[in-house]
Amino acid sequence: MATFDIPGVVQALHEARHSWRLTQSRNSEAGNREFPSRDALSSILDCLKGVLFPMRLGPPDLRQESENFHVAHALDASLHALLHQVKRELAYNAGLHGEAGRPVEEEALAAVRSFAAALPGIRSLLDSDVLAAYQGDPAARSVDEVLLCYPGVLAMIHYRLAHQLYVLGLPLLARIVAELAHSATGIDIHPGAQIGAGFFIDHGTGVVIGETAVIGERVRVYQAVTLGAKRFPTDAEGNLQKGWPRHPVVEDDVVIYAGATILGRITLGKGAVIGGNVWLTHDVPAGGRVAQAESREGAFANGIGAS
């Protein structure tokens, strides 16, 4: 029978954890785990999807006459479960700021009540996203197909919920919710991004949207599009400065085709069209058109890339 040095590995792992906590000035984490649970949030999100779209994403045997009953029951269960996770994040944040043990119950309850009140508005935004996908894709045969099958819509459901958590001052919960969709779809939308109504991600795989991106209404992007940062400012000690606007502003009715990389705090004006595989670091005026060939010709004209 095979044997392993279990005690030795356990001791070595203990020492590694202890070293990490000392270098990071972390507490001993006595008692229960203090972090929110990714698995618990996954279950909460599944429940909330059924609350938002009960006849499409709810239980398979649900009948329309019992729709409100199901929504009430599922909403109550998911909000109570969410409240527990919110308390964990708030307690964790208090500990990071030297306020371990600070009561967080009232703050958590207020946040979850605000989240619940925002759900009807989130449903309306998602309806606009679903309709944009249906109207923008000739392969889509129904809005039901879009809602049930399209990874871009799944990513937007998670994003819209995550963004609300982010706005409420719960960035860790928001990031977990967003990353659940990232894992499932390959679409990476930071919950801090601001995205208007009618947003359509076609195909979706490889899309990246950064934290400070601002996107208007009726914008369409295709797979492998990046709305990223061009550079990362640092402080006097060389540490990254967080929270600075560093991602693009995309105005209403812009289309960005597959593989385009758009970097920095630049503005794509209303109705602009950005061609596939373009590398873009400058503003584009309203109604402007940028294609790969034009970009390449401009680069050579400026002496860039010449031998």
Backbone torsions as a table, in degrees:
resi	resn	phi	psi	omega
1	MET	NA	134.8	-179.0
2	ALA	-68.0	143.1	176.2
3	THR	-124.5	153.5	-178.6
4	PHE	-134.5	154.3	179.4
5	ASP	-84.4	67.1	-178.0
6	ILE	-59.9	-50.4	-178.8
7	PRO	-58.1	-39.2	-179.4
8	GLY	-65.8	-42.5	179.3
9	VAL	-67.6	-41.7	178.7
10	VAL	-59.9	-44.2	179.8
11	GLN	-65.0	-41.7	179.4
12	ALA	-64.2	-39.9	177.1
13	LEU	-65.1	-39.7	177.0
14	HIS	-59.2	-44.5	-179.6
15	GLU	-65.7	-38.2	177.5
16	ALA	-63.8	-43.8	178.6
17	ARG	-63.2	-43.2	-178.7
18	HIS	-62.4	-42.8	179.0
19	SER	-62.0	-43.5	178.2
20	TRP	-60.0	-46.3	-177.4
21	ARG	-65.1	-35.4	177.6
22	LEU	-67.5	-46.2	-177.1
23	THR	-68.6	-27.7	-179.2
24	GLN	-98.1	5.4	-179.2
25	SER	54.2	41.8	179.3
26	ARG	-90.1	155.7	177.3
27	ASN	-76.9	178.5	-175.8
28	SER	-78.5	-7.4	178.6
29	GLU	56.2	42.5	177.1
30	ALA	-69.1	151.0	178.4
31	GLY	82.7	-150.0	-175.0
32	ASN	-72.1	160.1	176.4
33	ARG	-63.2	136.3	-173.5
34	GLU	-95.5	-11.2	-175.7
35	PHE	-87.3	153.6	169.0
36	PRO	-60.2	155.7	-177.0
37	SER	-100.6	124.3	176.0
38	ARG	-62.4	-42.1	-179.8
39	ASP	-63.9	-41.9	178.8
40	ALA	-63.4	-41.7	179.2
41	LEU	-66.2	-34.6	176.6
42	SER	-61.3	-43.1	178.1
43	SER	-66.2	-40.6	178.2
44	ILE	-61.8	-42.8	179.4
45	LEU	-63.6	-41.6	177.1
46	ASP	-59.2	-40.9	179.4
47	CYS	-66.8	-42.8	-178.6
48	LEU	-67.6	-32.9	175.4
49	LYS	-60.8	-39.8	176.9
50	GLY	-69.9	-27.3	174.5
51	VAL	-70.2	-42.7	-177.8
52	LEU	-73.2	-39.4	-177.5
53	PHE	-132.7	71.0	-171.0
54	PRO	-61.5	-38.4	-176.2
55	MET	-83.7	-6.3	178.6
56	ARG	-114.7	-40.7	-176.3
57	LEU	-116.3	5.6	176.4
58	GLY	-86.8	-164.3	-179.0
59	PRO	-63.1	144.6	-173.8
60	PRO	-65.7	-22.4	-178.2
61	ASP	-98.8	11.3	-177.9
62	LEU	-69.3	137.1	175.7
63	ARG	-110.0	150.7	-173.1
64	GLN	-62.4	-32.0	-179.2
65	GLU	-68.4	-19.5	177.7
66	SER	-108.2	16.4	-176.5
67	GLU	-59.6	-49.7	-177.9
68	ASN	-64.6	-36.3	178.0
69	PHE	-62.6	-45.7	179.3
70	HIS	-62.7	-45.5	-178.1
71	VAL	-60.2	-43.9	179.9
72	ALA	-61.9	-46.2	-178.7
73	HIS	-66.0	-46.8	-177.7
74	ALA	-67.9	-37.5	179.6
75	LEU	-65.1	-44.7	179.5
76	ASP	-60.5	-45.3	-179.1
77	ALA	-64.8	-44.6	-176.5
78	SER	-69.5	-35.8	-179.8
79	LEU	-70.0	-38.8	176.0
80	HIS	-64.9	-40.3	177.7
81	ALA	-66.4	-39.9	178.1
82	LEU	-64.6	-38.9	179.0
83	LEU	-56.2	-41.2	179.5
84	HIS	-62.9	-41.7	-179.7
85	GLN	-70.7	-36.1	177.4
86	VAL	-63.5	-42.7	177.3
87	LYS	-58.4	-39.8	-180.0
88	ARG	-63.7	-44.1	179.9
89	GLU	-66.2	-43.6	-178.7
90	LEU	-64.1	-39.3	177.5
91	ALA	-66.0	-40.3	177.5
92	TYR	-62.2	-45.1	179.1
93	ASN	-63.3	-39.1	178.3
94	ALA	-61.7	-41.0	178.4
95	GLY	-63.6	-38.7	179.1
96	LEU	-63.8	-27.3	-178.0
97	HIS	-101.5	20.5	176.2
98	GLY	72.4	23.0	-178.8
99	GLU	-119.4	35.6	-179.0
100	ALA	-55.4	135.5	-179.2
101	GLY	90.5	-4.6	178.3
102	ARG	-64.1	132.2	179.2
103	PRO	-61.4	133.9	-177.8
104	VAL	-124.6	2.7	-171.8
105	GLU	-61.0	-47.9	-177.2
106	GLU	-66.7	-41.0	178.3
107	GLU	-63.0	-41.5	179.5
108	ALA	-65.3	-44.2	-179.2
109	LEU	-62.6	-41.7	178.7
110	ALA	-62.7	-39.9	-179.5
111	ALA	-65.5	-42.9	-178.3
112	VAL	-70.2	-36.5	175.7
113	ARG	-63.0	-41.1	177.2
114	SER	-64.6	-39.5	178.2
115	PHE	-61.7	-45.2	-180.0
116	ALA	-61.9	-41.8	-178.9
117	ALA	-65.1	-24.2	-179.0
118	ALA	-83.1	-12.0	-173.5
119	LEU	-61.0	-41.4	177.5
120	PRO	-60.2	-39.9	177.0
121	GLY	-66.2	-36.9	176.5
122	ILE	-64.3	-40.9	177.4
123	ARG	-59.7	-42.0	-179.9
124	SER	-64.9	-41.3	177.0
125	LEU	-62.8	-41.8	179.5
126	LEU	-66.4	-35.3	174.9
127	ASP	-59.4	-39.6	179.5
128	SER	-68.5	-34.5	177.7
129	ASP	-68.3	-42.6	179.1
130	VAL	-63.6	-44.3	180.0
131	LEU	-64.3	-38.6	178.1
132	ALA	-62.9	-39.2	178.5
133	ALA	-66.7	-42.8	179.9
134	TYR	-64.3	-44.9	-177.9
135	GLN	-74.0	-24.8	-175.8
136	GLY	-94.0	-5.4	-177.6
137	ASP	-123.1	111.9	-179.4
138	PRO	-65.5	-16.5	178.6
139	ALA	-81.5	-13.8	-178.6
140	ALA	-76.7	125.7	-177.7
141	ARG	-95.6	-17.9	179.3
142	SER	-163.2	160.1	175.1
143	VAL	-67.3	-27.8	177.5
144	ASP	-65.1	-42.0	177.0
145	GLU	-60.1	-42.9	179.8
146	VAL	-60.6	-47.5	-177.1
147	LEU	-66.7	-39.1	-175.7
148	LEU	-81.2	-27.2	-166.8
149	CYS	-117.4	-26.3	-167.9
150	TYR	-83.5	123.2	180.0
151	PRO	-62.5	-32.2	178.2
152	GLY	-62.9	-35.2	178.5
153	VAL	-71.9	-41.6	176.1
154	LEU	-58.9	-44.1	178.9
155	ALA	-61.3	-37.8	-179.4
156	MET	-72.1	-33.9	174.3
157	ILE	-59.1	-49.2	178.9
158	HIS	-63.2	-43.6	-178.8
159	TYR	-61.2	-47.1	-176.2
160	ARG	-61.0	-40.0	177.9
161	LEU	-70.9	-42.7	-179.6
162	ALA	-64.1	-39.5	-179.4
163	HIS	-61.8	-38.5	178.9
164	GLN	-64.8	-40.1	175.8
165	LEU	-63.2	-39.9	179.0
166	TYR	-61.9	-45.5	179.8
167	VAL	-61.7	-32.6	-178.7
168	LEU	-82.2	6.6	177.2
169	GLY	81.7	30.8	-179.7
170	LEU	-123.5	65.8	-172.3
171	PRO	-66.8	-30.7	-179.7
172	LEU	-70.1	-46.8	175.7
173	LEU	-59.6	-43.2	-179.3
174	ALA	-60.5	-42.8	-177.1
175	ARG	-68.1	-38.0	177.7
176	ILE	-62.6	-44.7	179.2
177	VAL	-60.5	-43.9	179.4
178	ALA	-65.5	-39.8	-177.4
179	GLU	-71.8	-24.3	173.6
180	LEU	-62.1	-41.4	177.0
181	ALA	-71.0	-38.1	177.9
182	HIS	-57.7	-45.4	179.4
183	SER	-62.3	-37.0	-175.1
184	ALA	-82.0	-28.7	-170.0
185	THR	-120.1	-18.0	-172.2
186	GLY	77.6	9.2	178.1
187	ILE	-103.4	123.0	-173.6
188	ASP	-112.7	99.2	178.2
189	ILE	-113.9	117.1	177.0
190	HIS	-68.7	136.9	-177.0
191	PRO	-65.7	-15.1	178.0
192	GLY	-79.9	-15.7	178.7
193	ALA	-60.7	149.5	177.8
194	GLN	-108.3	118.2	-174.4
195	ILE	-127.6	125.0	-178.9
196	GLY	-77.7	-177.1	-176.1
197	ALA	-69.6	156.4	173.4
198	GLY	69.5	37.5	-178.9
199	PHE	-89.1	130.4	-176.7
200	PHE	-126.0	122.1	173.2
201	ILE	-107.2	109.5	-178.5
202	ASP	-87.4	131.7	-176.8
203	HIS	67.1	-65.5	165.3
204	GLY	100.3	-38.2	-171.2
205	THR	-53.4	129.0	176.2
206	GLY	86.6	1.9	176.6
207	VAL	-69.8	134.2	178.1
208	VAL	-130.4	125.7	178.5
209	ILE	-127.4	119.3	-173.3
210	GLY	-78.3	170.1	-171.3
211	GLU	-58.9	-40.2	-174.4
212	THR	-102.4	13.8	175.5
213	ALA	-64.8	143.7	176.3
214	VAL	-125.4	120.1	-174.7
215	ILE	-122.4	130.9	-178.9
216	GLY	-80.0	-155.0	-176.0
217	GLU	-94.3	151.5	175.0
218	ARG	57.9	37.7	177.6
219	VAL	-90.4	141.3	179.6
220	ARG	-126.0	130.0	175.4
221	VAL	-128.5	154.5	179.9
222	TYR	-111.2	179.1	-173.6
223	GLN	-59.5	150.5	174.6
224	ALA	64.2	21.4	173.8
225	VAL	-82.0	137.1	176.4
226	THR	-119.4	125.7	168.5
227	LEU	-109.5	90.0	-168.9
228	GLY	-121.1	-174.3	179.7
229	ALA	-96.2	142.7	178.8
230	LYS	-84.5	-38.5	179.0
231	ARG	-149.2	163.5	-177.2
232	PHE	-122.2	104.5	-179.1
233	PRO	-64.4	146.4	-179.8
234	THR	-121.6	160.7	176.8
235	ASP	-88.3	-172.1	-175.9
236	ALA	-63.0	-25.4	179.6
237	GLU	-91.8	2.0	179.6
238	GLY	86.3	7.5	178.9
239	ASN	-83.9	142.8	178.9
240	LEU	-61.6	134.9	174.6
241	GLN	-88.1	123.2	-173.3
242	LYS	-98.8	149.1	174.7
243	GLY	91.5	-7.8	179.7
244	TRP	-71.7	141.4	175.4
245	PRO	-61.8	118.8	-174.8
246	ARG	-140.5	3.1	-178.6
247	HIS	-116.5	164.5	-173.4
248	PRO	-67.0	156.9	168.5
249	VAL	-106.1	122.4	-178.1
250	VAL	-115.7	115.1	-176.5
251	GLU	-81.5	178.7	-173.9
252	ASP	-57.9	147.6	168.4
253	ASP	65.0	24.1	176.9
254	VAL	-83.8	144.1	173.6
255	VAL	-119.4	131.2	179.4
256	ILE	-125.9	116.0	-173.9
257	TYR	-84.8	171.1	-167.2
258	ALA	-56.3	136.8	172.3
259	GLY	81.9	0.1	180.0
260	ALA	-69.7	138.7	177.2
261	THR	-117.6	115.9	-174.2
262	ILE	-121.2	117.2	-168.2
263	LEU	-123.7	143.8	173.3
264	GLY	91.4	174.2	-179.4
265	ARG	-83.3	68.7	177.9
266	ILE	-108.7	167.8	-178.4
267	THR	-120.2	128.5	170.3
268	LEU	-99.2	112.2	-173.5
269	GLY	-67.3	163.3	-177.3
270	LYS	-52.4	131.0	176.0
271	GLY	76.2	7.4	178.6
272	ALA	-67.2	152.2	176.4
273	VAL	-124.8	123.2	-178.8
274	ILE	-110.4	120.5	-176.2
275	GLY	-71.9	169.6	-178.6
276	GLY	-66.1	143.7	174.1
277	ASN	63.4	17.3	177.1
278	VAL	-77.2	139.5	171.9
279	TRP	-105.8	113.9	-167.9
280	LEU	-128.0	127.3	179.2
281	THR	-133.2	19.6	178.7
282	HIS	-134.9	160.4	-180.0
283	ASP	-61.3	152.2	172.7
284	VAL	-125.0	127.9	-176.8
285	PRO	-70.9	165.1	176.8
286	ALA	-54.8	131.8	-179.7
287	GLY	76.2	3.5	-177.8
288	GLY	-70.5	156.3	178.2
289	ARG	-126.2	129.1	176.9
290	VAL	-126.8	122.5	179.1
291	ALA	-118.6	159.9	-177.9
292	GLN	-59.7	-44.4	-178.4
293	ALA	-63.3	-41.6	178.9
294	GLU	-63.5	-41.9	179.9
295	SER	-63.2	-41.3	-179.0
296	ARG	-68.1	-42.7	179.0
297	GLU	-62.1	-39.3	178.4
298	GLY	-65.0	-37.2	179.4
299	ALA	-63.9	-45.2	-179.7
300	PHE	-68.1	-35.1	179.3
301	ALA	-63.3	-29.4	179.4
302	ASN	-91.6	6.7	178.1
303	GLY	84.9	5.0	-180.0
304	ILE	-82.5	128.0	177.3
305	GLY	88.3	-0.7	178.7
306	ALA	-72.8	148.5	-178.9
307	SER	-80.5	NA	NA
